[in-house]
């Protein structure tokens, strides 16, 4: 399986304008998005072999990324 990043605008292309607006107007959304992107980059580094770690750790990171993505999506929908 090829390695890919999961940027929020790629995950939710239909909300691109809303994501941009919220990122610049909502500090909490901005903070969550930064955390999401940092976790996504870390997962990518682990999967590419740049940052060795345990399977348990990478699975926890994936779950955290998913939880944050769900929260971000909820904020987007509530502010649409």
PDB file of N, CA, C and O in Angstrom:
ATOM      1  N   UNK A   1       0.851  -1.177   0.000  1.00  0.00           N
ATOM      2  CA  UNK A   1       0.000   0.000   0.000  1.00  0.00           C
ATOM      3  C   UNK A   1       0.896   1.240   0.000  1.00  0.00           C
ATOM      4  O   UNK A   1       1.800   1.351   0.829  1.00  0.00           O
ATOM      5  N   UNK A   2       0.650   2.177  -0.929  1.00  0.00           N
ATOM      6  CA  UNK A   2       1.500   3.362  -0.995  1.00  0.00           C
ATOM      7  C   UNK A   2       1.278   4.267   0.218  1.00  0.00           C
ATOM      8  O   UNK A   2       0.176   4.354   0.758  1.00  0.00           O
ATOM      9  N   UNK A   3       2.339   4.926   0.621  1.00  0.00           N
ATOM     10  CA  UNK A   3       2.254   5.863   1.738  1.00  0.00           C
ATOM     11  C   UNK A   3       1.665   7.175   1.255  1.00  0.00           C
ATOM     12  O   UNK A   3       2.045   7.685   0.201  1.00  0.00           O
ATOM     13  N   UNK A   4       0.747   7.715   2.019  1.00  0.00           N
ATOM     14  CA  UNK A   4       0.151   9.002   1.673  1.00  0.00           C
ATOM     15  C   UNK A   4      -0.104   9.799   2.936  1.00  0.00           C
ATOM     16  O   UNK A   4      -0.295   9.249   4.021  1.00  0.00           O
ATOM     17  N   UNK A   5      -0.100  11.103   2.763  1.00  0.00           N
ATOM     18  CA  UNK A   5      -0.525  11.995   3.841  1.00  0.00           C
ATOM     19  C   UNK A   5      -2.043  12.120   3.750  1.00  0.00           C
ATOM     20  O   UNK A   5      -2.640  11.827   2.714  1.00  0.00           O
ATOM     21  N   UNK A   6      -2.643  12.549   4.819  1.00  0.00           N
ATOM     22  CA  UNK A   6      -4.100  12.698   4.866  1.00  0.00           C
ATOM     23  C   UNK A   6      -4.473  14.123   5.266  1.00  0.00           C
ATOM     24  O   UNK A   6      -5.071  14.328   6.322  1.00  0.00           O
ATOM     25  N   UNK A   7      -4.128  15.117   4.432  1.00  0.00           N
ATOM     26  CA  UNK A   7      -4.499  16.487   4.790  1.00  0.00           C
ATOM     27  C   UNK A   7      -6.017  16.627   4.870  1.00  0.00           C
ATOM     28  O   UNK A   7      -6.762  15.954   4.158  1.00  0.00           O
ATOM     29  N   UNK A   8      -6.442  17.503   5.739  1.00  0.00           N
ATOM     30  CA  UNK A   8      -7.873  17.666   5.990  1.00  0.00           C
ATOM     31  C   UNK A   8      -8.632  18.059   4.722  1.00  0.00           C
ATOM     32  O   UNK A   8      -9.740  17.570   4.498  1.00  0.00           O
ATOM     33  N   UNK A   9      -8.068  18.918   3.901  1.00  0.00           N
ATOM     34  CA  UNK A   9      -8.777  19.317   2.678  1.00  0.00           C
ATOM     35  C   UNK A   9      -8.870  18.167   1.682  1.00  0.00           C
ATOM     36  O   UNK A   9      -9.755  18.165   0.827  1.00  0.00           O
ATOM     37  N   UNK A  10      -7.982  17.201   1.776  1.00  0.00           N
ATOM     38  CA  UNK A  10      -8.079  16.011   0.931  1.00  0.00           C
ATOM     39  C   UNK A  10      -9.132  15.047   1.497  1.00  0.00           C
ATOM     40  O   UNK A  10      -9.834  14.371   0.745  1.00  0.00           O
ATOM     41  N   UNK A  11      -9.229  14.996   2.806  1.00  0.00           N
ATOM     42  CA  UNK A  11     -10.223  14.142   3.452  1.00  0.00           C
ATOM     43  C   UNK A  11     -11.638  14.677   3.257  1.00  0.00           C
ATOM     44  O   UNK A  11     -12.584  13.904   3.107  1.00  0.00           O
ATOM     45  N   UNK A  12     -11.780  16.002   3.260  1.00  0.00           N
ATOM     46  CA  UNK A  12     -13.088  16.651   3.112  1.00  0.00           C
ATOM     47  C   UNK A  12     -13.037  17.721   2.023  1.00  0.00           C
ATOM     48  O   UNK A  12     -13.168  18.906   2.327  1.00  0.00           O
ATOM     49  N   UNK A  13     -12.849  17.331   0.765  1.00  0.00           N
ATOM     50  CA  UNK A  13     -12.719  18.344  -0.299  1.00  0.00           C
ATOM     51  C   UNK A  13     -13.964  19.213  -0.460  1.00  0.00           C
ATOM     52  O   UNK A  13     -13.875  20.349  -0.924  1.00  0.00           O
ATOM     53  N   UNK A  14     -15.110  18.684  -0.082  1.00  0.00           N
ATOM     54  CA  UNK A  14     -16.351  19.454  -0.207  1.00  0.00           C
ATOM     55  C   UNK A  14     -16.433  20.602   0.792  1.00  0.00           C
ATOM     56  O   UNK A  14     -17.286  21.479   0.653  1.00  0.00           O
ATOM     57  N   UNK A  15     -15.565  20.608   1.792  1.00  0.00           N
ATOM     58  CA  UNK A  15     -15.556  21.653   2.822  1.00  0.00           C
ATOM     59  C   UNK A  15     -14.296  22.512   2.763  1.00  0.00           C
ATOM     60  O   UNK A  15     -13.913  23.119   3.764  1.00  0.00           O
ATOM     61  N   UNK A  16     -13.655  22.568   1.612  1.00  0.00           N
ATOM     62  CA  UNK A  16     -12.390  23.299   1.495  1.00  0.00           C
ATOM     63  C   UNK A  16     -12.520  24.759   1.940  1.00  0.00           C
ATOM     64  O   UNK A  16     -11.684  25.249   2.698  1.00  0.00           O
ATOM     65  N   UNK A  17     -13.547  25.447   1.482  1.00  0.00           N
ATOM     66  CA  UNK A  17     -13.746  26.860   1.848  1.00  0.00           C
ATOM     67  C   UNK A  17     -14.003  27.003   3.344  1.00  0.00           C
ATOM     68  O   UNK A  17     -13.472  27.909   3.988  1.00  0.00           O
ATOM     69  N   UNK A  18     -14.812  26.115   3.887  1.00  0.00           N
ATOM     70  CA  UNK A  18     -15.124  26.178   5.313  1.00  0.00           C
ATOM     71  C   UNK A  18     -13.883  25.909   6.165  1.00  0.00           C
ATOM     72  O   UNK A  18     -13.677  26.559   7.190  1.00  0.00           O
ATOM     73  N   UNK A  19     -13.065  24.958   5.744  1.00  0.00           N
ATOM     74  CA  UNK A  19     -11.838  24.646   6.474  1.00  0.00           C
ATOM     75  C   UNK A  19     -10.923  25.867   6.496  1.00  0.00           C
ATOM     76  O   UNK A  19     -10.384  26.221   7.544  1.00  0.00           O
ATOM     77  N   UNK A  20     -10.751  26.502   5.359  1.00  0.00           N
ATOM     78  CA  UNK A  20      -9.897  27.687   5.284  1.00  0.00           C
ATOM     79  C   UNK A  20     -10.429  28.800   6.193  1.00  0.00           C
ATOM     80  O   UNK A  20      -9.667  29.428   6.928  1.00  0.00           O
ATOM     81  N   UNK A  21     -11.734  29.034   6.136  1.00  0.00           N
ATOM     82  CA  UNK A  21     -12.335  30.092   6.951  1.00  0.00           C
ATOM     83  C   UNK A  21     -12.193  29.797   8.439  1.00  0.00           C
ATOM     84  O   UNK A  21     -11.832  30.680   9.217  1.00  0.00           O
ATOM     85  N   UNK A  22     -12.476  28.563   8.836  1.00  0.00           N
ATOM     86  CA  UNK A  22     -12.380  28.202  10.252  1.00  0.00           C
ATOM     87  C   UNK A  22     -10.939  28.243  10.752  1.00  0.00           C
ATOM     88  O   UNK A  22     -10.682  28.630  11.892  1.00  0.00           O
ATOM     89  N   UNK A  23     -10.019  27.849   9.911  1.00  0.00           N
ATOM     90  CA  UNK A  23      -8.606  27.844  10.309  1.00  0.00           C
ATOM     91  C   UNK A  23      -8.136  29.253  10.665  1.00  0.00           C
ATOM     92  O   UNK A  23      -7.309  29.427  11.560  1.00  0.00           O
ATOM     93  N   UNK A  24      -8.660  30.248   9.969  1.00  0.00           N
ATOM     94  CA  UNK A  24      -8.228  31.609  10.241  1.00  0.00           C
ATOM     95  C   UNK A  24      -9.107  32.343  11.258  1.00  0.00           C
ATOM     96  O   UNK A  24      -8.709  33.389  11.769  1.00  0.00           O
ATOM     97  N   UNK A  25     -10.282  31.816  11.553  1.00  0.00           N
ATOM     98  CA  UNK A  25     -11.185  32.538  12.461  1.00  0.00           C
ATOM     99  C   UNK A  25     -11.456  31.829  13.785  1.00  0.00           C
ATOM    100  O   UNK A  25     -11.977  32.451  14.711  1.00  0.00           O
ATOM    101  N   UNK A  26     -11.122  30.567  13.897  1.00  0.00           N
ATOM    102  CA  UNK A  26     -11.458  29.789  15.089  1.00  0.00           C
ATOM    103  C   UNK A  26     -10.175  29.196  15.667  1.00  0.00           C
ATOM    104  O   UNK A  26      -9.602  28.262  15.105  1.00  0.00           O
ATOM    105  N   UNK A  27      -9.734  29.746  16.790  1.00  0.00           N
ATOM    106  CA  UNK A  27      -8.467  29.298  17.388  1.00  0.00           C
ATOM    107  C   UNK A  27      -8.487  27.824  17.773  1.00  0.00           C
ATOM    108  O   UNK A  27      -7.491  27.125  17.588  1.00  0.00           O
ATOM    109  N   UNK A  28      -9.598  27.348  18.301  1.00  0.00           N
ATOM    110  CA  UNK A  28      -9.683  25.941  18.691  1.00  0.00           C
ATOM    111  C   UNK A  28      -9.567  25.037  17.464  1.00  0.00           C
ATOM    112  O   UNK A  28      -8.844  24.040  17.494  1.00  0.00           O
ATOM    113  N   UNK A  29     -10.269  25.378  16.396  1.00  0.00           N
ATOM    114  CA  UNK A  29     -10.199  24.612  15.148  1.00  0.00           C
ATOM    115  C   UNK A  29      -8.767  24.630  14.616  1.00  0.00           C
ATOM    116  O   UNK A  29      -8.240  23.599  14.198  1.00  0.00           O
ATOM    117  N   UNK A  30      -8.150  25.794  14.634  1.00  0.00           N
ATOM    118  CA  UNK A  30      -6.772  25.933  14.153  1.00  0.00           C
ATOM    119  C   UNK A  30      -5.826  25.036  14.944  1.00  0.00           C
ATOM    120  O   UNK A  30      -4.979  24.352  14.369  1.00  0.00           O
ATOM    121  N   UNK A  31      -5.976  25.043  16.261  1.00  0.00           N
ATOM    122  CA  UNK A  31      -5.133  24.206  17.121  1.00  0.00           C
ATOM    123  C   UNK A  31      -5.354  22.721  16.817  1.00  0.00           C
ATOM    124  O   UNK A  31      -4.388  21.966  16.697  1.00  0.00           O
ATOM    125  N   UNK A  32      -6.610  22.297  16.692  1.00  0.00           N
ATOM    126  CA  UNK A  32      -6.909  20.901  16.373  1.00  0.00           C
ATOM    127  C   UNK A  32      -6.340  20.505  15.014  1.00  0.00           C
ATOM    128  O   UNK A  32      -5.817  19.403  14.844  1.00  0.00           O
ATOM    129  N   UNK A  33      -6.448  21.399  14.070  1.00  0.00           N
ATOM    130  CA  UNK A  33      -5.942  21.104  12.736  1.00  0.00           C
ATOM    131  C   UNK A  33      -4.419  20.958  12.749  1.00  0.00           C
ATOM    132  O   UNK A  33      -3.871  20.087  12.074  1.00  0.00           O
ATOM    133  N   UNK A  34      -3.744  21.802  13.511  1.00  0.00           N
ATOM    134  CA  UNK A  34      -2.290  21.671  13.633  1.00  0.00           C
ATOM    135  C   UNK A  34      -1.918  20.337  14.277  1.00  0.00           C
ATOM    136  O   UNK A  34      -0.966  19.686  13.847  1.00  0.00           O
ATOM    137  N   UNK A  35      -2.656  19.933  15.293  1.00  0.00           N
ATOM    138  CA  UNK A  35      -2.397  18.647  15.952  1.00  0.00           C
ATOM    139  C   UNK A  35      -2.650  17.493  14.982  1.00  0.00           C
ATOM    140  O   UNK A  35      -1.864  16.547  14.921  1.00  0.00           O
ATOM    141  N   UNK A  36      -3.739  17.569  14.230  1.00  0.00           N
ATOM    142  CA  UNK A  36      -4.064  16.550  13.233  1.00  0.00           C
ATOM    143  C   UNK A  36      -2.923  16.418  12.221  1.00  0.00           C
ATOM    144  O   UNK A  36      -2.482  15.310  11.915  1.00  0.00           O
ATOM    145  N   UNK A  37      -2.451  17.548  11.708  1.00  0.00           N
ATOM    146  CA  UNK A  37      -1.380  17.529  10.710  1.00  0.00           C
ATOM    147  C   UNK A  37      -0.076  16.984  11.288  1.00  0.00           C
ATOM    148  O   UNK A  37       0.645  16.256  10.605  1.00  0.00           O
ATOM    149  N   UNK A  38       0.234  17.326  12.536  1.00  0.00           N
ATOM    150  CA  UNK A  38       1.451  16.826  13.176  1.00  0.00           C
ATOM    151  C   UNK A  38       1.395  15.308  13.354  1.00  0.00           C
ATOM    152  O   UNK A  38       2.381  14.613  13.109  1.00  0.00           O
ATOM    153  N   UNK A  39       0.255  14.805  13.775  1.00  0.00           N
ATOM    154  CA  UNK A  39       0.095  13.358  13.941  1.00  0.00           C
ATOM    155  C   UNK A  39       0.181  12.668  12.585  1.00  0.00           C
ATOM    156  O   UNK A  39       0.808  11.616  12.456  1.00  0.00           O
ATOM    157  N   UNK A  40      -0.450  13.257  11.576  1.00  0.00           N
ATOM    158  CA  UNK A  40      -0.414  12.675  10.239  1.00  0.00           C
ATOM    159  C   UNK A  40       1.028  12.576   9.734  1.00  0.00           C
ATOM    160  O   UNK A  40       1.419  11.554   9.170  1.00  0.00           O
ATOM    161  N   UNK A  41       1.809  13.625   9.935  1.00  0.00           N
ATOM    162  CA  UNK A  41       3.216  13.604   9.512  1.00  0.00           C
ATOM    163  C   UNK A  41       4.012  12.563  10.280  1.00  0.00           C
ATOM    164  O   UNK A  41       4.867  11.885   9.710  1.00  0.00           O
ATOM    165  N   UNK A  42       3.735  12.433  11.576  1.00  0.00           N
ATOM    166  CA  UNK A  42       4.446  11.438  12.378  1.00  0.00           C
ATOM    167  C   UNK A  42       4.105  10.025  11.912  1.00  0.00           C
ATOM    168  O   UNK A  42       4.995   9.181  11.807  1.00  0.00           O
ATOM    169  N   UNK A  43       2.845   9.760  11.635  1.00  0.00           N
ATOM    170  CA  UNK A  43       2.432   8.445  11.131  1.00  0.00           C
ATOM    171  C   UNK A  43       3.129   8.163   9.808  1.00  0.00           C
ATOM    172  O   UNK A  43       3.599   7.048   9.580  1.00  0.00           O
ATOM    173  N   UNK A  44       3.199   9.151   8.943  1.00  0.00           N
ATOM    174  CA  UNK A  44       3.870   8.976   7.652  1.00  0.00           C
ATOM    175  C   UNK A  44       5.346   8.606   7.857  1.00  0.00           C
ATOM    176  O   UNK A  44       5.858   7.693   7.210  1.00  0.00           O
ATOM    177  N   UNK A  45       6.020   9.319   8.758  1.00  0.00           N
ATOM    178  CA  UNK A  45       7.436   9.024   9.036  1.00  0.00           C
ATOM    179  C   UNK A  45       7.611   7.614   9.577  1.00  0.00           C
ATOM    180  O   UNK A  45       8.565   6.924   9.216  1.00  0.00           O
ATOM    181  N   UNK A  46       6.711   7.186  10.429  1.00  0.00           N
ATOM    182  CA  UNK A  46       6.783   5.833  10.990  1.00  0.00           C
ATOM    183  C   UNK A  46       6.585   4.805   9.885  1.00  0.00           C
ATOM    184  O   UNK A  46       7.344   3.841   9.783  1.00  0.00           O
ATOM    185  N   UNK A  47       5.570   5.012   9.063  1.00  0.00           N
ATOM    186  CA  UNK A  47       5.268   4.048   8.004  1.00  0.00           C
ATOM    187  C   UNK A  47       6.378   3.990   6.948  1.00  0.00           C
ATOM    188  O   UNK A  47       6.580   2.952   6.319  1.00  0.00           O
ATOM    189  N   UNK A  48       7.089   5.088   6.756  1.00  0.00           N
ATOM    190  CA  UNK A  48       8.163   5.110   5.770  1.00  0.00           C
ATOM    191  C   UNK A  48       9.465   4.540   6.327  1.00  0.00           C
ATOM    192  O   UNK A  48      10.436   4.370   5.589  1.00  0.00           O
ATOM    193  N   UNK A  49       9.489   4.243   7.630  1.00  0.00           N
ATOM    194  CA  UNK A  49      10.676   3.678   8.245  1.00  0.00           C
ATOM    195  C   UNK A  49      11.637   4.711   8.791  1.00  0.00           C
ATOM    196  O   UNK A  49      12.675   4.348   9.346  1.00  0.00           O
ATOM    197  N   UNK A  50      11.321   6.000   8.649  1.00  0.00           N
ATOM    198  CA  UNK A  50      12.178   7.072   9.162  1.00  0.00           C
ATOM    199  C   UNK A  50      12.196   7.116  10.690  1.00  0.00           C
ATOM    200  O   UNK A  50      13.185   7.526  11.297  1.00  0.00           O
ATOM    201  N   UNK A  51      11.103   6.692  11.294  1.00  0.00           N
ATOM    202  CA  UNK A  51      10.933   6.807  12.745  1.00  0.00           C
ATOM    203  C   UNK A  51      10.409   5.476  13.281  1.00  0.00           C
ATOM    204  O   UNK A  51       9.198   5.297  13.412  1.00  0.00           O
ATOM    205  N   UNK A  52      11.299   4.552  13.589  1.00  0.00           N
ATOM    206  CA  UNK A  52      10.850   3.246  14.072  1.00  0.00           C
ATOM    207  C   UNK A  52      10.121   3.341  15.422  1.00  0.00           C
ATOM    208  O   UNK A  52      10.482   4.137  16.288  1.00  0.00           O
ATOM    209  N   UNK A  53       9.108   2.521  15.568  1.00  0.00           N
ATOM    210  CA  UNK A  53       8.345   2.482  16.819  1.00  0.00           C
ATOM    211  C   UNK A  53       7.535   1.196  16.859  1.00  0.00           C
ATOM    212  O   UNK A  53       7.602   0.382  15.938  1.00  0.00           O
ATOM    213  N   UNK A  54       6.784   1.019  17.910  1.00  0.00           N
ATOM    214  CA  UNK A  54       5.971  -0.190  18.048  1.00  0.00           C
ATOM    215  C   UNK A  54       4.649  -0.043  17.299  1.00  0.00           C
ATOM    216  O   UNK A  54       4.184   1.067  17.041  1.00  0.00           O
ATOM    217  N   UNK A  55       4.058  -1.177  16.960  1.00  0.00           N
ATOM    218  CA  UNK A  55       2.746  -1.173  16.308  1.00  0.00           C
ATOM    219  C   UNK A  55       1.686  -0.560  17.216  1.00  0.00           C
ATOM    220  O   UNK A  55       0.784   0.135  16.750  1.00  0.00           O
ATOM    221  N   UNK A  56       1.802  -0.824  18.519  1.00  0.00           N
ATOM    222  CA  UNK A  56       0.835  -0.258  19.463  1.00  0.00           C
ATOM    223  C   UNK A  56       0.840   1.264  19.411  1.00  0.00           C
ATOM    224  O   UNK A  56      -0.216   1.897  19.425  1.00  0.00           O
ATOM    225  N   UNK A  57       2.021   1.837  19.351  1.00  0.00           N
ATOM    226  CA  UNK A  57       2.133   3.295  19.339  1.00  0.00           C
ATOM    227  C   UNK A  57       1.528   3.883  18.070  1.00  0.00           C
ATOM    228  O   UNK A  57       0.762   4.845  18.136  1.00  0.00           O
ATOM    229  N   UNK A  58       1.863   3.320  16.928  1.00  0.00           N
ATOM    230  CA  UNK A  58       1.321   3.854  15.674  1.00  0.00           C
ATOM    231  C   UNK A  58      -0.196   3.663  15.622  1.00  0.00           C
ATOM    232  O   UNK A  58      -0.901   4.509  15.071  1.00  0.00           O
ATOM    233  N   UNK A  59      -0.698   2.587  16.175  1.00  0.00           N
ATOM    234  CA  UNK A  59      -2.154   2.391  16.229  1.00  0.00           C
ATOM    235  C   UNK A  59      -2.819   3.423  17.119  1.00  0.00           C
ATOM    236  O   UNK A  59      -3.905   3.905  16.797  1.00  0.00           O
ATOM    237  N   UNK A  60      -2.186   3.774  18.237  1.00  0.00           N
ATOM    238  CA  UNK A  60      -2.726   4.843  19.106  1.00  0.00           C
ATOM    239  C   UNK A  60      -2.742   6.170  18.358  1.00  0.00           C
ATOM    240  O   UNK A  60      -3.701   6.935  18.463  1.00  0.00           O
ATOM    241  N   UNK A  61      -1.672   6.443  17.598  1.00  0.00           N
ATOM    242  CA  UNK A  61      -1.632   7.679  16.814  1.00  0.00           C
ATOM    243  C   UNK A  61      -2.748   7.702  15.774  1.00  0.00           C
ATOM    244  O   UNK A  61      -3.392   8.733  15.580  1.00  0.00           O
ATOM    245  N   UNK A  62      -2.979   6.590  15.115  1.00  0.00           N
ATOM    246  CA  UNK A  62      -4.055   6.522  14.118  1.00  0.00           C
ATOM    247  C   UNK A  62      -5.416   6.781  14.752  1.00  0.00           C
ATOM    248  O   UNK A  62      -6.248   7.492  14.189  1.00  0.00           O
ATOM    249  N   UNK A  63      -5.633   6.204  15.918  1.00  0.00           N
ATOM    250  CA  UNK A  63      -6.905   6.423  16.619  1.00  0.00           C
ATOM    251  C   UNK A  63      -7.061   7.879  17.023  1.00  0.00           C
ATOM    252  O   UNK A  63      -8.148   8.447  16.917  1.00  0.00           O
ATOM    253  N   UNK A  64      -5.963   8.488  17.491  1.00  0.00           N
ATOM    254  CA  UNK A  64      -6.029   9.896  17.871  1.00  0.00           C
ATOM    255  C   UNK A  64      -6.302  10.769  16.649  1.00  0.00           C
ATOM    256  O   UNK A  64      -7.100  11.704  16.719  1.00  0.00           O
ATOM    257  N   UNK A  65      -5.639  10.466  15.522  1.00  0.00           N
ATOM    258  CA  UNK A  65      -5.870  11.224  14.291  1.00  0.00           C
ATOM    259  C   UNK A  65      -7.334  11.108  13.870  1.00  0.00           C
ATOM    260  O   UNK A  65      -7.947  12.103  13.482  1.00  0.00           O
ATOM    261  N   UNK A  66      -7.891   9.917  13.944  1.00  0.00           N
ATOM    262  CA  UNK A  66      -9.288   9.704  13.577  1.00  0.00           C
ATOM    263  C   UNK A  66     -10.227  10.479  14.503  1.00  0.00           C
ATOM    264  O   UNK A  66     -11.191  11.092  14.045  1.00  0.00           O
ATOM    265  N   UNK A  67      -9.944  10.448  15.795  1.00  0.00           N
ATOM    266  CA  UNK A  67     -10.766  11.180  16.760  1.00  0.00           C
ATOM    267  C   UNK A  67     -10.734  12.680  16.458  1.00  0.00           C
ATOM    268  O   UNK A  67     -11.774  13.338  16.466  1.00  0.00           O
ATOM    269  N   UNK A  68      -9.549  13.216  16.194  1.00  0.00           N
ATOM    270  CA  UNK A  68      -9.425  14.639  15.889  1.00  0.00           C
ATOM    271  C   UNK A  68     -10.146  14.963  14.580  1.00  0.00           C
ATOM    272  O   UNK A  68     -10.826  15.984  14.477  1.00  0.00           O
ATOM    273  N   UNK A  69      -9.994  14.095  13.586  1.00  0.00           N
ATOM    274  CA  UNK A  69     -10.671  14.316  12.299  1.00  0.00           C
ATOM    275  C   UNK A  69     -12.185  14.367  12.490  1.00  0.00           C
ATOM    276  O   UNK A  69     -12.861  15.208  11.898  1.00  0.00           O
ATOM    277  N   UNK A  70     -12.710  13.473  13.312  1.00  0.00           N
ATOM    278  CA  UNK A  70     -14.153  13.482  13.591  1.00  0.00           C
ATOM    279  C   UNK A  70     -14.578  14.781  14.267  1.00  0.00           C
ATOM    280  O   UNK A  70     -15.622  15.346  13.940  1.00  0.00           O
ATOM    281  N   UNK A  71     -13.770  15.249  15.205  1.00  0.00           N
ATOM    282  CA  UNK A  71     -14.091  16.495  15.903  1.00  0.00           C
ATOM    283  C   UNK A  71     -14.019  17.689  14.944  1.00  0.00           C
ATOM    284  O   UNK A  71     -14.876  18.572  14.984  1.00  0.00           O
ATOM    285  N   UNK A  72     -13.008  17.714  14.093  1.00  0.00           N
ATOM    286  CA  UNK A  72     -12.887  18.772  13.106  1.00  0.00           C
ATOM    287  C   UNK A  72     -14.098  18.777  12.168  1.00  0.00           C
ATOM    288  O   UNK A  72     -14.656  19.834  11.872  1.00  0.00           O
ATOM    289  N   UNK A  73     -14.493  17.606  11.708  1.00  0.00           N
ATOM    290  CA  UNK A  73     -15.650  17.510  10.820  1.00  0.00           C
ATOM    291  C   UNK A  73     -16.910  18.030  11.509  1.00  0.00           C
ATOM    292  O   UNK A  73     -17.713  18.731  10.894  1.00  0.00           O
ATOM    293  N   UNK A  74     -17.077  17.694  12.762  1.00  0.00           N
ATOM    294  CA  UNK A  74     -18.244  18.165  13.506  1.00  0.00           C
ATOM    295  C   UNK A  74     -18.257  19.691  13.597  1.00  0.00           C
ATOM    296  O   UNK A  74     -19.306  20.314  13.438  1.00  0.00           O
ATOM    297  N   UNK A  75     -17.103  20.288  13.850  1.00  0.00           N
ATOM    298  CA  UNK A  75     -17.008  21.748  13.911  1.00  0.00           C
ATOM    299  C   UNK A  75     -17.355  22.360  12.557  1.00  0.00           C
ATOM    300  O   UNK A  75     -18.068  23.361  12.483  1.00  0.00           O
ATOM    301  N   UNK A  76     -16.852  21.757  11.501  1.00  0.00           N
ATOM    302  CA  UNK A  76     -17.142  22.249  10.137  1.00  0.00           C
ATOM    303  C   UNK A  76     -18.634  22.230   9.881  1.00  0.00           C
ATOM    304  O   UNK A  76     -19.202  23.219   9.416  1.00  0.00           O
ATOM    305  N   UNK A  77     -19.268  21.115  10.178  1.00  0.00           N
ATOM    306  CA  UNK A  77     -20.700  20.973   9.928  1.00  0.00           C
ATOM    307  C   UNK A  77     -21.514  21.954  10.765  1.00  0.00           C
ATOM    308  O   UNK A  77     -22.478  22.541  10.274  1.00  0.00           O
ATOM    309  N   UNK A  78     -21.131  22.130  12.018  1.00  0.00           N
ATOM    310  CA  UNK A  78     -21.860  23.061  12.899  1.00  0.00           C
ATOM    311  C   UNK A  78     -21.719  24.502  12.446  1.00  0.00           C
ATOM    312  O   UNK A  78     -22.598  25.318  12.720  1.00  0.00           O
ATOM    313  N   UNK A  79     -20.630  24.835  11.755  1.00  0.00           N
ATOM    314  CA  UNK A  79     -20.389  26.212  11.339  1.00  0.00           C
ATOM    315  C   UNK A  79     -20.708  26.467   9.874  1.00  0.00           C
ATOM    316  O   UNK A  79     -20.402  27.537   9.348  1.00  0.00           O
ATOM    317  N   UNK A  80     -21.308  25.510   9.227  1.00  0.00           N
ATOM    318  CA  UNK A  80     -21.622  25.641   7.806  1.00  0.00           C
ATOM    319  C   UNK A  80     -22.836  26.505   7.610  1.00  0.00           C
ATOM    320  O   UNK A  80     -23.255  26.731   6.474  1.00  0.00           O
TER     321      UNK A  80
END
